[in-house]
Amino acid sequence: MITVVRTTPIMQGKTGEAMEWAEKAEKTLNTKCSWKGQVLFNISGHLDKIYWVGTHDSLAAYETWREKMDTNDDYNGILQDATARGLFVGSGITDHFYKGFSK
């Protein structure tokens, strides 16, 4: 099992709007894009990031899912909406991949 964490820094002054958008985006990803994940945010400290945490059976499964997302209209629609609204700092988005010790 692979866990993927995408960190998206929120543009200054857009925290509330980004949180509302992320809640809708999470529902779209889980219902229309075959994503097995959740959206998390800090409840203390710096509140300027949203974390997208998903699981995949393997790196190959993640790669296959990503390829499908590149042509998924629902997925691309939510990305275009976030870009048009200027919600996130695009240059600060990072992905981290984790594999646990247990099988």
TORKOLLO-915605 format. One record per residue (C-alpha): residue in three letters; x, y, z. Coordinates in steps of 0.25 Angstrom, whole numbers, padded with zeros to 4 digits, always signed. Last residue first. Layout:
N
ALAXYZ...
***
This chain:
103
LYS+0008-0023+0018SER+0014-0015+0030PHE+0026-0006+0028GLY+0018+0005+0022LYS+0021+0012+0009TYR+0020+0027+0007PHE+0020+0036-0005HIS+0021+0051-0003ASP+0016+0062-0013THR+0019+0077-0013ILE+0011+0089-0017GLY+0019+0102-0014SER+0020+0107-0029GLY+0005+0107-0030VAL+0002+0116-0018PHE-0013+0112-0017LEU-0026+0119-0017GLY-0025+0128-0030ARG-0039+0127-0033ALA-0036+0123-0048THR-0026+0113-0043ALA-0036+0106-0033ASP-0047+0106-0044GLN-0037+0100-0054LEU-0033+0089-0044ILE-0048+0086-0041GLY-0051+0084-0056ASN-0039+0076-0059TYR-0044+0066-0049ASP-0058+0066-0054ASP-0053+0065-0068ASN-0044+0053-0066THR-0033+0053-0076ASP-0021+0055-0067MET-0028+0048-0056LYS-0027+0034-0064GLU-0012+0036-0065ARG-0011+0039-0050TRP-0019+0026-0047THR-0010+0018-0055GLU+0002+0024-0048TYR-0004+0021-0034ALA-0007+0007-0038ALA+0008+0005-0042LEU+0013+0012-0029SER+0005+0001-0022ASP-0009-0002-0016HIS-0012+0013-0015THR-0016+0022-0003GLY-0019+0037-0003VAL-0016+0049+0006TRP-0018+0063+0000TYR-0013+0073+0010ILE-0017+0087+0011LYS-0007+0098+0015ASP-0008+0112+0021LEU-0013+0109+0035HIS+0000+0111+0042GLY-0001+0106+0056SER-0013+0099+0060ILE-0025+0092+0053ASN-0016+0088+0041PHE-0024+0083+0029LEU-0027+0070+0023VAL-0034+0065+0010GLN-0037+0051+0009GLY-0034+0039+0000LYS-0038+0027-0008TRP-0040+0034-0022SER-0049+0028-0032CYS-0051+0041-0039LYS-0066+0043-0039THR-0070+0040-0024ASN-0057+0042-0017LEU-0051+0053-0025THR-0064+0061-0026LYS-0066+0060-0011GLU-0052+0064-0008ALA-0053+0076-0018LYS-0065+0081-0011GLU-0058+0081+0003ALA-0046+0087-0004TRP-0054+0099-0010GLU-0059+0102+0004MET-0045+0101+0010ALA-0039+0110-0001GLU-0050+0121+0001GLY-0047+0121+0016THR-0032+0122+0014LYS-0031+0132+0002GLY-0025+0144+0009GLN-0011+0139+0006MET-0011+0128-0005ILE-0012+0114+0001PRO+0000+0104+0001THR-0004+0091-0005THR+0003+0078+0001ARG+0000+0065-0007VAL+0001+0053+0002VAL+0002+0039-0005THR+0001+0027+0003ILE+0005+0014-0004MET+0000+0000+0000
***
